[in-house]
Amino acid sequence: MGSALLAGWLDRGLDAATVSIVEPAGVPVGVPLTAAAGIYAGPDELPDRLAPRVVVFAVKPQAMDTVVPAYRRFAWPETVFLSIAAGRTLASFARLLGGGAAVVRAMPNTPAAIRRGITAACGNRHVDLAQRDLCTELLAAVGEVVWVDDEALIDAVTAVSGSGPAYVFHLVEAMTAAGIAAGLPPDLAERLARATVTGAAALLDQSSDTPATLRRNVTSPGGTTEAALAVLLADDGLTRLMTDAVAAAAQRARELAG
Ligand SMILES: NC(=O)c1ccc[n+]([C@@H]2O[C@H](COP(=O)([O-])OP(=O)(O)OC[C@H]3O[C@@H](n4cnc5c(N)ncnc54)[C@H](OP(=O)(O)O)[C@@H]3O)[C@@H](O)[C@H]2O)c1
């Protein structure tokens, strides 16, 4: 995810010479860096004169406790810390960086890898407007950005957009299985399901109509789509199932948060 962000920034014209990367494994794979960028094996190697406007944490959530304290020396009012780690709360960063640090907690999703992600962000009270704008600009390099004022909502965000790509991939699997059950050869069923989901998503993306209108547009009275939707729209249909699935994910996010 860190590499995807960096690739997006460089693509948007950010001068690589202004970026310092801490990466114990060396140069991140697939990132078009010039030799001007500083790449360091650990935070202790970062030059003392460095006064970053933003420090981005893109390591695994469970690694934060050991990684973050070394960056406490950059915790000036001018510096904003941006974390993309799932489940790590603003309070946990305050503990690791000191209570006065400006921290933004962001939750991107995997389509960020192709710059089609959506990220929800939430900042603590030390984040000023300019820092919020800077984080918006940085996160916008990999897709849309939305801000939530209440950090508790990040659990629901995680359950909808964070985990959501997996639900869509599973929809393709379910449609494939249903196609096979209806008599199609597996290869053809998967090809139809995949192209239908990606095609419908592209149509939705390019349309100004609501999903409900687009659905109605392809539903003739007494037709085949209506017969299928009678099953999906029933009280125990897809909305009920999705509501339960999202609630389970949000509950798990609350349990994992620290
Ligand atoms: N992937 C997603 O869709 C997604 C979505 C939302 C949020 N996130 C968040 O994004 C963060 C990164 O996830 P990811 O999937 O991109 O994980 P990842 O592929 O494992 O990337 C983590 C990177 O950090 C490096 N690293 C490990 N220890 C480090 C240290 N001490 N200092 C600097 N770099 C270090 C790792 O190097 P090594 O490989 O050598 O260990 C690796 O390159 C996580 O906190 C995750 O919750 C990810």
The ligand as an SDF file (V2000), in Angstrom:
LIG
                    3D

 48 52  0  0  0  0  0  0  0  0999 V2000
   -3.3570   -3.9050    1.5450 N   0  0  0  0  0  0  0  0  0  0  0  0
   -4.4910   -3.2610    1.7100 C   0  0  0  0  0  0  0  0  0  0  0  0
   -5.4570   -3.3570    0.9560 O   0  0  0  0  0  0  0  0  0  0  0  0
   -4.6750   -2.2950    2.8160 C   0  0  0  0  0  0  0  0  0  0  0  0
   -5.8730   -1.6010    2.9570 C   0  0  0  0  0  0  0  0  0  0  0  0
   -6.0350   -0.6980    4.0030 C   0  0  0  0  0  0  0  0  0  0  0  0
   -4.9860   -0.5000    4.8780 C   0  0  0  0  0  0  0  0  0  0  0  0
   -3.8260   -1.1900    4.7200 N   0  0  0  0  0  0  0  0  0  0  0  0
   -2.7730   -0.9770    5.6900 C   0  0  0  0  0  0  0  0  0  0  0  0
   -1.5870   -0.6500    5.0280 O   0  0  0  0  0  0  0  0  0  0  0  0
   -0.4860   -1.1070    5.8150 C   0  0  0  0  0  0  0  0  0  0  0  0
    0.4440   -1.8650    4.9210 C   0  0  0  0  0  0  0  0  0  0  0  0
   -0.2550   -2.9810    4.4110 O   0  0  0  0  0  0  0  0  0  0  0  0
    0.2890   -3.7880    3.1730 P   0  0  0  0  0  0  0  0  0  0  0  0
   -0.7700   -4.7410    2.7950 O   0  0  0  0  0  0  0  0  0  0  0  0
    0.8250   -2.8310    2.1460 O   0  0  0  0  0  0  0  0  0  0  0  0
    1.4940   -4.5660    3.8940 O   0  0  0  0  0  0  0  0  0  0  0  0
    2.8970   -5.0430    3.3180 P   0  0  0  0  0  0  0  0  0  0  0  0
    2.7510   -5.3720    1.8660 O   0  0  0  0  0  0  0  0  0  0  0  0
    3.4360   -6.0520    4.2540 O   0  0  0  0  0  0  0  0  0  0  0  0
    3.7520   -3.7080    3.3930 O   0  0  0  0  0  0  0  0  0  0  0  0
    4.4110   -3.2950    4.5600 C   0  0  0  0  0  0  0  0  0  0  0  0
    5.7640   -2.7650    4.1240 C   0  0  0  0  0  0  0  0  0  0  0  0
    6.4480   -2.1840    5.2350 O   0  0  0  0  0  0  0  0  0  0  0  0
    7.7640   -2.7360    5.2750 C   0  0  0  0  0  0  0  0  0  0  0  0
    8.3050   -2.6830    6.6250 N   0  0  0  0  0  0  0  0  0  0  0  0
    8.3240   -3.6470    7.5790 C   0  0  0  0  0  0  0  0  0  0  0  0
    8.9130   -3.1920    8.7040 N   0  0  0  0  0  0  0  0  0  0  0  0
    9.2690   -1.9180    8.4710 C   0  0  0  0  0  0  0  0  0  0  0  0
    9.9080   -0.9080    9.2430 C   0  0  0  0  0  0  0  0  0  0  0  0
   10.3320   -1.1410   10.4890 N   0  0  0  0  0  0  0  0  0  0  0  0
   10.0900    0.3050    8.6800 N   0  0  0  0  0  0  0  0  0  0  0  0
    9.6820    0.5540    7.4410 C   0  0  0  0  0  0  0  0  0  0  0  0
    9.0970   -0.3510    6.6460 N   0  0  0  0  0  0  0  0  0  0  0  0
    8.8810   -1.5760    7.1570 C   0  0  0  0  0  0  0  0  0  0  0  0
    7.5940   -4.1180    4.7730 C   0  0  0  0  0  0  0  0  0  0  0  0
    8.8090   -4.6620    4.3770 O   0  0  0  0  0  0  0  0  0  0  0  0
    8.9770   -6.2700    4.4040 P   0  0  0  0  0  0  0  0  0  0  0  0
    8.0580   -6.8040    3.3810 O   0  0  0  0  0  0  0  0  0  0  0  0
   10.4200   -6.4460    4.1060 O   0  0  0  0  0  0  0  0  0  0  0  0
    8.5910   -6.6980    5.8000 O   0  0  0  0  0  0  0  0  0  0  0  0
    6.6530   -3.8780    3.5870 C   0  0  0  0  0  0  0  0  0  0  0  0
    7.3550   -3.3950    2.4780 O   0  0  0  0  0  0  0  0  0  0  0  0
   -1.0690   -1.9760    6.9230 C   0  0  0  0  0  0  0  0  0  0  0  0
   -1.0320   -1.2650    8.1340 O   0  0  0  0  0  0  0  0  0  0  0  0
   -2.4700   -2.2380    6.4950 C   0  0  0  0  0  0  0  0  0  0  0  0
   -3.3590   -2.3420    7.5990 O   0  0  0  0  0  0  0  0  0  0  0  0
   -3.6340   -2.0780    3.7160 C   0  0  0  0  0  0  0  0  0  0  0  0
  1  2  1  0
  2  3  2  0
  2  4  1  0
  4  5  1  0
  4 48  2  0
  5  6  2  0
  6  7  1  0
  7  8  2  0
  8  9  1  0
  8 48  1  0
  9 10  1  0
  9 46  1  0
 10 11  1  0
 11 12  1  0
 11 44  1  0
 12 13  1  0
 13 14  1  0
 14 15  2  0
 14 16  1  0
 14 17  1  0
 17 18  1  0
 18 19  2  0
 18 20  1  0
 18 21  1  0
 21 22  1  0
 22 23  1  0
 23 24  1  0
 23 42  1  0
 24 25  1  0
 25 26  1  0
 25 36  1  0
 26 27  1  0
 26 35  1  0
 27 28  2  0
 28 29  1  0
 29 30  1  0
 29 35  2  0
 30 31  1  0
 30 32  2  0
 32 33  1  0
 33 34  2  0
 34 35  1  0
 36 37  1  0
 36 42  1  0
 37 38  1  0
 38 39  2  0
 38 40  1  0
 38 41  1  0
 42 43  1  0
 44 45  1  0
 44 46  1  0
 46 47  1  0
M  CHG  2   8   1  16  -1
M  END
$$$$
